[in-house]
Every structure is written in C-alpha cells, then in structure tokens.
Amino acid sequence: MSLASRTKWTPFKTMASIALADIVQAHASCTPSKVALHFEGEDISYAQLWQRIEAATANLAEQGVRPGDRIAWLGFNAPAMVVLLFALVN
C-alpha cells in the first residue's frame, strides 16, 4: 500500500511531530495497568510511569530547568533514568 493510500484513511505523522512523552501518556490513558517497565523484579505500569514523569517534570521546572539547559545523569540504568529522560522531553 502506498503512502498516499494509507494517509487517505489515517493522517500521517512524522516522528518529529510526535513527542516521546506523548506516546507514554497515550499508553497511560489507554492501558494504564499494562507493564511499561520491568526492573529487578519490579513492574511499573504506564500509569505509574506517567505519574513519575509528571512529578519529575514539575520538579525540574521548580528547580529552574528550562528548554536548552544541559542536564547530566550520573547513575545506573534504572527506572529513575527513564523517568528523567521522559521528563526532560515532556
């Protein structure tokens, strides 16, 4: 099926027009209890992940972090890193 025929039925969006955090938010709305992350025996649902992202986003704003600021992460690969990454693009 060509791109033209697909977009006739479904609007085409480029990746540039879709924010990564919007994808998580959509999953949190549609499938809130579905597992988003599994780490060291802990399951984190999309709803829980989105709540953490929103809290981190608010905390970053309270700390004065603005678009264009440079942020460093020093830590292990863990759910907190995922939350921070999504909060930074939220």
Contact map, one row per residue, 1 for C-alpha under 8 A:
111011000000000000000000000000000000000000000000000000000000000000000000000000000000000000
111111000000000000000000000000000000000000000000000000000000000000000000000000000000000000
111111100000000000000000000000000000000000000000000000000000000000000000000000000000000000
011111110000000000000000000000000000000000000000000000000000000000000000000000000000000000
111111111000000000000000000000000000000000000000000000000000000000000000000000000000000000
111111111101000000000000000000000000000000000000000000000000000000000000000000000000000000
001111111111000000000000000000000000000000000000000000000000000000000000000000000000000000
000111111110000000000000000000000000000000000000000000000000000000000000000000000000000000
000011111110000000000000000000000000000000000000000000000000000000000000000000000000000000
000001111111000000000000000000000000000000000000000000000000000000000000000000000000000000
000000111111100000000000000000000000000000000000000000000000000000000000000000000000000000
000001100111110000000000000000000000000000000000000000000000000000000000000000000000000000
000000000011111111000000000000000000000000000000000000000000000000000000000000000000000000
000000000001111111000000000000000000000000000000000000000000000000000000000000000000000000
000000000000111111100000000000000000000000000000000000000000000000000000000000000000000000
000000000000111111100000000000000000000000000000000000000000000000000000000000000000000000
000000000000111111100000000000000000000000000000000000000000000000000000000000000000000000
000000000000111111110110000000000000000000000000000000000000000000000000000000000000000000
000000000000001111111110000000000000000000000000000000000000000000000000000000000000000011
000000000000000001111111000000000000000000000000000000000000000000000000000000000000010011
000000000000000000111111100000000000000000000000000000000000000000000000000000000000011011
000000000000000001111111110000000000000000000000000000000000000000000000000000000000000001
000000000000000001111111111000000000000000000000000000000000000000000000000000000000000000
000000000000000000011111111100000000000000000100010000000000000000000000000000000000000000
000000000000000000001111111110000000000000000100010000000000000000000000000000000000000000
000000000000000000000111111111000000000000000000000000000000000000000000000000000000000000
000000000000000000000011111111110000000000000100000000000000000000000000000000000000000000
000000000000000000000001111111111000000000001110110000000000000000000000000000000000000000
000000000000000000000000111111110000000000000010000000000000000000000000000000000000000000
000000000000000000000000011111110000000000000000000000000000000000000000000000000000000000
000000000000000000000000001111111100000000000100000000000000000000000000000000000000000000
000000000000000000000000001111111100000000001111000000000000000000000000000000000000000000
000000000000000000000000000100111110000000001110000000000000000000000000000000000000000000
000000000000000000000000000000111111000000001100000000000000000000000000000000000000000000
000000000000000000000000000000001111110000111100000000000000000000000000000000000000000000
000000000000000000000000000000000111110000111100100000000000000000000000000000000000000000
000000000000000000000000000000000011111000111100000000000000000000000000000000100000000000
000000000000000000000000000000000011111111110000000000000000000000000000000000000000000000
000000000000000000000000000000000000111111100000000000000000000000000000000001100000000000
000000000000000000000000000000000000011111000000000000000000000000000000000000000000000000
000000000000000000000000000000000000011111100000000000000000000000000000000000000000000000
000000000000000000000000000000000000011111110000000000000000000000000000000000000000000000
000000000000000000000000000000000011111011111000000000000000000000000000000000000000000000
000000000000000000000000000000000011110001111101100000000000000000000000000000000000000000
000000000000000000000000000100011111100000111111100000000000000000000000000000000000000000
000000000000000000000001101100111111100000011111110000000000000000000000000000000000000000
000000000000000000000000000110011000000000001111111000000000000000000000000000000000000000
000000000000000000000000000000010000000000011111111100000000000000000000000000000000000000
000000000000000000000000000100000001000000011111111110000000000000000000000000000010000000
000000000000000000000001100100000000000000000111111111000000000000000000000000000000000000
000000000000000000000000000000000000000000000011111111100000000000000000000000000000000000
000000000000000000000000000000000000000000000001111111110000000000000000000000000010000000
000000000000000000000000000000000000000000000000111111111000000000000000000000000011011000
000000000000000000000000000000000000000000000000011111111100000000000000000000000000001000
000000000000000000000000000000000000000000000000001111111110000000000000000000000000000000
000000000000000000000000000000000000000000000000000111111111000000000000000000000011001000
000000000000000000000000000000000000000000000000000011111111100000000000000000000000001101
000000000000000000000000000000000000000000000000000001111111110000000000000000000000000000
000000000000000000000000000000000000000000000000000000111111111000000000000000000000000000
000000000000000000000000000000000000000000000000000000011111111110000000000000000000000000
000000000000000000000000000000000000000000000000000000001111111111000000000000000000000000
000000000000000000000000000000000000000000000000000000000111111110000000000000000000000000
000000000000000000000000000000000000000000000000000000000011111110000000000000000000000000
000000000000000000000000000000000000000000000000000000000001111111000000000000000000000000
000000000000000000000000000000000000000000000000000000000001111111101000000000000000000000
000000000000000000000000000000000000000000000000000000000000100111111000000000000000000000
000000000000000000000000000000000000000000000000000000000000000011111000000000000000000000
000000000000000000000000000000000000000000000000000000000000000001111100000000000000000000
000000000000000000000000000000000000000000000000000000000000000011111110000000000000000000
000000000000000000000000000000000000000000000000000000000000000000011111000000000000000000
000000000000000000000000000000000000000000000000000000000000000000001111100000000000000000
000000000000000000000000000000000000000000000000000000000000000000000111110000000000000000
000000000000000000000000000000000000000000000000000000000000000000000011111000001000000000
000000000000000000000000000000000000000000000000000000000000000000000001111100000000000000
000000000000000000000000000000000000000000000000000000000000000000000000111110001000000000
000000000000000000000000000000000000000000000000000000000000000000000000011111001000000000
000000000000000000000000000000000000000000000000000000000000000000000000001111101000000000
000000000000000000000000000000000000001000000000000000000000000000000000000111111100000000
000000000000000000000000000000000000101000000000000000000000000000000000000011111110000000
000000000000000000000000000000000000000000000000000000000000000000000000000001111111000000
000000000000000000000000000000000000000000000000000000000000000000000000101111111111100000
000000000000000000000000000000000000000000000000000000000000000000000000000001111111110000
000000000000000000000000000000000000000000000000100110010000000000000000000000111111111000
000000000000000000000000000000000000000000000000000010010000000000000000000000011111111100
000000000000000000000000000000000000000000000000000000000000000000000000000000001111111110
000000000000000000011000000000000000000000000000000010000000000000000000000000000111111111
000000000000000000001000000000000000000000000000000011011000000000000000000000000011111111
000000000000000000000000000000000000000000000000000000001000000000000000000000000001111111
000000000000000000111000000000000000000000000000000000000000000000000000000000000000111111
000000000000000000111100000000000000000000000000000000001000000000000000000000000000011111
